[in-house]
Amino acid sequence: MSHPIHASHPAIVKRLKRAQGHLAAVLSMFEAHRPCVDLAQQLHAVESAISSAKRELIHDHIEHCLDDTAEGGSHDSLAELKQLAKYL
């Protein structure tokens, strides 16, 4: 089953690719035996970037589900919205 691409998806992919590159840099920092404070700070930045991408994805999808439901959409939209809410 193919799902439509939301307008926010390209920006989310871009953000996640940046986070992926940042995570690779953090791994290099571990290999270089950088101080734990520096490692924790950088891991926090990666975690924040991923959380932000997830939040944007969920909020955008909720908006689409609500629009679909308001326009007389199917029961599937509401079920999907409930399923997605557990990731908030």
DRENVEXBA-300597 format. One record per atom (N, C-alpha, C): residue in three letters; chain; x, y, z. Coordinates in steps of 0.001 Angstrom, whole numbers. Example, Ala and Ser with C-alpha at 12.3 -4.5 7.8 and 13.67 -1.06 7.14 Angstrom:
2
[ALA; A; [13190; -5690; 7800]]
[ALA; A; [12300; -4500; 7800]]
[ALA; A; [13200; -3300; 7800]]
[SER; A; [12850; -2250; 7080]]
[SER; A; [13670; -1060; 7140]]
[SER; A; [12900; 30; 7870]]
% end
This chain:
88
[MET; A; [850; -1185; 0]]
[MET; A; [0; 0; 0]]
[MET; A; [888; 1237; 0]]
[SER; A; [725; 2086; -965]]
[SER; A; [1522; 3291; -1087]]
[SER; A; [840; 4440; -364]]
[HIS; A; [1620; 5175; 400]]
[HIS; A; [1096; 6328; 1122]]
[HIS; A; [1602; 7589; 450]]
[PRO; A; [812; 8652; 477]]
[PRO; A; [1246; 9891; -159]]
[PRO; A; [2426; 10509; 594]]
[ILE; A; [3267; 11215; -144]]
[ILE; A; [4369; 11942; 467]]
[ILE; A; [3824; 13295; 913]]
[HIS; A; [4038; 13592; 2173]]
[HIS; A; [3599; 14883; 2702]]
[HIS; A; [4605; 15955; 2294]]
[ALA; A; [4156; 17183; 2269]]
[ALA; A; [5022; 18291; 1874]]
[ALA; A; [6241; 18407; 2785]]
[SER; A; [6116; 17962; 4025]]
[SER; A; [7223; 18081; 4983]]
[SER; A; [8295; 17004; 4809]]
[HIS; A; [8006; 15937; 4090]]
[HIS; A; [8945; 14814; 3991]]
[HIS; A; [10330; 15193; 3458]]
[PRO; A; [10440; 15973; 2378]]
[PRO; A; [11785; 16323; 1901]]
[PRO; A; [12617; 17065; 2956]]
[ALA; A; [11991; 17960; 3697]]
[ALA; A; [12714; 18683; 4751]]
[ALA; A; [13116; 17742; 5884]]
[ILE; A; [12263; 16790; 6197]]
[ILE; A; [12573; 15817; 7250]]
[ILE; A; [13731; 14933; 6811]]
[VAL; A; [13722; 14487; 5568]]
[VAL; A; [14817; 13657; 5041]]
[VAL; A; [16126; 14442; 5101]]
[LYS; A; [16086; 15700; 4714]]
[LYS; A; [17281; 16545; 4762]]
[LYS; A; [17801; 16654; 6194]]
[ARG; A; [16902; 16872; 7142]]
[ARG; A; [17283; 16979; 8553]]
[ARG; A; [17888; 15669; 9056]]
[LEU; A; [17299; 14547; 8667]]
[LEU; A; [17814; 13250; 9117]]
[LEU; A; [19172; 12925; 8492]]
[LYS; A; [19378; 13334; 7259]]
[LYS; A; [20686; 13123; 6627]]
[LYS; A; [21763; 13935; 7335]]
[ARG; A; [21410; 15159; 7752]]
[ARG; A; [22344; 15967; 8535]]
[ARG; A; [22653; 15282; 9859]]
[ALA; A; [21614; 14758; 10517]]
[ALA; A; [21801; 14047; 11789]]
[ALA; A; [22662; 12804; 11578]]
[GLN; A; [22471; 12125; 10456]]
[GLN; A; [23267; 10940; 10136]]
[GLN; A; [24745; 11311; 10004]]
[GLY; A; [25031; 12397; 9326]]
[GLY; A; [26401; 12868; 9190]]
[GLY; A; [26988; 13277; 10535]]
[HIS; A; [26163; 13916; 11328]]
[HIS; A; [26600; 14333; 12663]]
[HIS; A; [26895; 13107; 13521]]
[LEU; A; [26068; 12081; 13424]]
[LEU; A; [26292; 10858; 14184]]
[LEU; A; [27600; 10193; 13762]]
[ALA; A; [27888; 10211; 12477]]
[ALA; A; [29161; 9655; 11995]]
[ALA; A; [30339; 10419; 12601]]
[ALA; A; [30181; 11736; 12720]]
[ALA; A; [31235; 12545; 13335]]
[ALA; A; [31388; 12200; 14817]]
[VAL; A; [30286; 11934; 15485]]
[VAL; A; [30336; 11552; 16898]]
[VAL; A; [31055; 10214; 17055]]
[LEU; A; [30795; 9288; 16159]]
[LEU; A; [31503; 8004; 16211]]
[LEU; A; [33010; 8214; 16066]]
[SER; A; [33399; 9111; 15190]]
[SER; A; [34821; 9433; 15035]]
[SER; A; [35379; 10049; 16312]]
[MET; A; [34554; 10845; 16977]]
[MET; A; [34986; 11442; 18246]]
[MET; A; [35255; 10355; 19283]]
[PHE; A; [34406; 9330; 19307]]
[PHE; A; [34627; 8207; 20227]]
[PHE; A; [35957; 7526; 19912]]
[GLU; A; [36189; 7287; 18639]]
[GLU; A; [37422; 6617; 18224]]
[GLU; A; [38658; 7458; 18544]]
[ALA; A; [38491; 8781; 18586]]
[ALA; A; [39589; 9690; 18901]]
[ALA; A; [39727; 9904; 20415]]
[HIS; A; [38910; 9205; 21184]]
[HIS; A; [38954; 9286; 22654]]
[HIS; A; [38723; 10706; 23164]]
[ARG; A; [37728; 11356; 22588]]
[ARG; A; [37375; 12706; 23026]]
[ARG; A; [36745; 12638; 24410]]
[PRO; A; [36780; 13742; 25145]]
[PRO; A; [36213; 13762; 26498]]
[PRO; A; [34718; 13411; 26502]]
[CYS; A; [34299; 12739; 27557]]
[CYS; A; [32903; 12290; 27684]]
[CYS; A; [31914; 13448; 27629]]
[VAL; A; [32285; 14596; 28178]]
[VAL; A; [31386; 15750; 28144]]
[VAL; A; [31131; 16167; 26696]]
[ASP; A; [32185; 16188; 25871]]
[ASP; A; [32020; 16535; 24456]]
[ASP; A; [31146; 15505; 23740]]
[LEU; A; [31373; 14235; 24054]]
[LEU; A; [30583; 13166; 23432]]
[LEU; A; [29115; 13277; 23809]]
[ALA; A; [28853; 13487; 25087]]
[ALA; A; [27468; 13596; 25550]]
[ALA; A; [26774; 14790; 24907]]
[GLN; A; [27490; 15897; 24780]]
[GLN; A; [26917; 17101; 24171]]
[GLN; A; [26537; 16829; 22711]]
[GLN; A; [27428; 16191; 21982]]
[GLN; A; [27164; 15915; 20577]]
[GLN; A; [26066; 14866; 20396]]
[LEU; A; [26043; 13862; 21256]]
[LEU; A; [24965; 12867; 21191]]
[LEU; A; [23617; 13514; 21497]]
[HIS; A; [23619; 14459; 22417]]
[HIS; A; [22381; 15188; 22727]]
[HIS; A; [21897; 15954; 21499]]
[ALA; A; [22834; 16554; 20765]]
[ALA; A; [22470; 17292; 19546]]
[ALA; A; [21878; 16362; 18495]]
[VAL; A; [22463; 15179; 18333]]
[VAL; A; [21931; 14196; 17373]]
[VAL; A; [20537; 13752; 17805]]
[GLU; A; [20399; 13450; 19079]]
[GLU; A; [19110; 13013; 19617]]
[GLU; A; [18047; 14090; 19415]]
[SER; A; [18403; 15339; 19660]]
[SER; A; [17456; 16444; 19474]]
[SER; A; [17034; 16580; 18022]]
[ALA; A; [17987; 16414; 17113]]
[ALA; A; [17671; 16518; 15682]]
[ALA; A; [16704; 15423; 15257]]
[ILE; A; [16923; 14216; 15742]]
[ILE; A; [16043; 13102; 15389]]
[ILE; A; [14663; 13292; 16024]]
[SER; A; [14635; 13724; 17271]]
[SER; A; [13345; 13972; 17938]]
[SER; A; [12557; 15056; 17227]]
[SER; A; [13259; 16079; 16785]]
[SER; A; [12605; 17167; 16066]]
[SER; A; [12025; 16674; 14743]]
[ALA; A; [12768; 15831; 14039]]
[ALA; A; [12269; 15268; 12779]]
[ALA; A; [11043; 14395; 13026]]
[LYS; A; [11086; 13597; 14081]]
[LYS; A; [9944; 12737; 14407]]
[LYS; A; [8722; 13583; 14749]]
[ARG; A; [8925; 14615; 15541]]
[ARG; A; [7819; 15487; 15944]]
[ARG; A; [7193; 16162; 14722]]
[GLU; A; [8037; 16651; 13811]]
[GLU; A; [7524; 17291; 12599]]
[GLU; A; [6720; 16301; 11756]]
[LEU; A; [7232; 15095; 11607]]
[LEU; A; [6538; 14060; 10845]]
[LEU; A; [5171; 13769; 11461]]
[ILE; A; [5142; 13574; 12763]]
[ILE; A; [3894; 13229; 13440]]
[ILE; A; [2903; 14375; 13370]]
[HIS; A; [3360; 15601; 13637]]
[HIS; A; [2434; 16740; 13592]]
[HIS; A; [1854; 16933; 12195]]
[ASP; A; [2697; 16795; 11173]]
[ASP; A; [2221; 16942; 9804]]
[ASP; A; [1204; 15852; 9474]]
[HIS; A; [1497; 14631; 9897]]
[HIS; A; [584; 13532; 9595]]
[HIS; A; [-738; 13690; 10347]]
[ILE; A; [-665; 14116; 11590]]
[ILE; A; [-1894; 14339; 12365]]
[ILE; A; [-2758; 15375; 11660]]
[GLU; A; [-2135; 16436; 11192]]
[GLU; A; [-2883; 17477; 10478]]
[GLU; A; [-3583; 16891; 9252]]
[HIS; A; [-2874; 16030; 8502]]
[HIS; A; [-3481; 15394; 7330]]
[HIS; A; [-4625; 14467; 7733]]
[CYS; A; [-4432; 13705; 8812]]
[CYS; A; [-5483; 12799; 9282]]
[CYS; A; [-6721; 13575; 9716]]
[LEU; A; [-6509; 14670; 10427]]
[LEU; A; [-7636; 15476; 10879]]
[LEU; A; [-8370; 16100; 9703]]
[ASP; A; [-7607; 16586; 8719]]
[ASP; A; [-8229; 17148; 7516]]
[ASP; A; [-9040; 16074; 6792]]
[ASP; A; [-8465; 14874; 6674]]
[ASP; A; [-9139; 13769; 5997]]
[ASP; A; [-10417; 13384; 6735]]
[THR; A; [-10317; 13296; 8063]]
[THR; A; [-11484; 12920; 8871]]
[THR; A; [-12561; 13995; 8785]]
[ALA; A; [-12161; 15266; 8836]]
[ALA; A; [-13118; 16373; 8762]]
[ALA; A; [-13830; 16410; 7412]]
[GLU; A; [-13147; 15940; 6376]]
[GLU; A; [-13736; 15927; 5034]]
[GLU; A; [-14516; 14644; 4776]]
[GLY; A; [-14826; 13914; 5847]]
[GLY; A; [-15601; 12689; 5694]]
[GLY; A; [-14756; 11499; 5329]]
[GLY; A; [-13498; 11539; 5725]]
[GLY; A; [-12580; 10450; 5422]]
[GLY; A; [-12990; 9160; 6112]]
[SER; A; [-12227; 8151; 5869]]
[SER; A; [-12556; 6825; 6368]]
[SER; A; [-12206; 6660; 7839]]
[HIS; A; [-12721; 5587; 8398]]
[HIS; A; [-12400; 5204; 9773]]
[HIS; A; [-10920; 4873; 9898]]
[ASP; A; [-10289; 4483; 8786]]
[ASP; A; [-8869; 4151; 8786]]
[ASP; A; [-8015; 5339; 9208]]
[SER; A; [-8410; 6562; 8827]]
[SER; A; [-7654; 7756; 9193]]
[SER; A; [-7625; 7935; 10703]]
[LEU; A; [-8760; 7734; 11346]]
[LEU; A; [-8829; 7869; 12796]]
[LEU; A; [-8018; 6777; 13481]]
[ALA; A; [-8086; 5566; 12983]]
[ALA; A; [-7314; 4461; 13550]]
[ALA; A; [-5823; 4724; 13401]]
[GLU; A; [-5428; 5241; 12259]]
[GLU; A; [-4021; 5549; 12022]]
[GLU; A; [-3558; 6671; 12946]]
[LEU; A; [-4408; 7654; 13152]]
[LEU; A; [-4098; 8757; 14065]]
[LEU; A; [-3879; 8232; 15478]]
[LYS; A; [-4723; 7344; 15933]]
[LYS; A; [-4571; 6758; 17266]]
[LYS; A; [-3276; 5958; 17369]]
[GLN; A; [-2957; 5221; 16336]]
[GLN; A; [-1734; 4428; 16329]]
[GLN; A; [-499; 5338; 16362]]
[LEU; A; [-545; 6417; 15621]]
[LEU; A; [573; 7347; 15557]]
[LEU; A; [776; 8096; 16874]]
[ALA; A; [-295; 8340; 17598]]
[ALA; A; [-216; 9099; 18858]]
[ALA; A; [685; 8436; 19882]]
[LYS; A; [859; 7152; 19819]]
[LYS; A; [1703; 6474; 20806]]
[LYS; A; [3175; 6851; 20673]]
[TYR; A; [3556; 7452; 19555]]
[TYR; A; [4946; 7853; 19347]]
[TYR; A; [5220; 9292; 19764]]
[LEU; A; [4208; 9971; 20251]]
[LEU; A; [4413; 11357; 20699]]
[LEU; A; [5248; 11414; 21951]]
% end
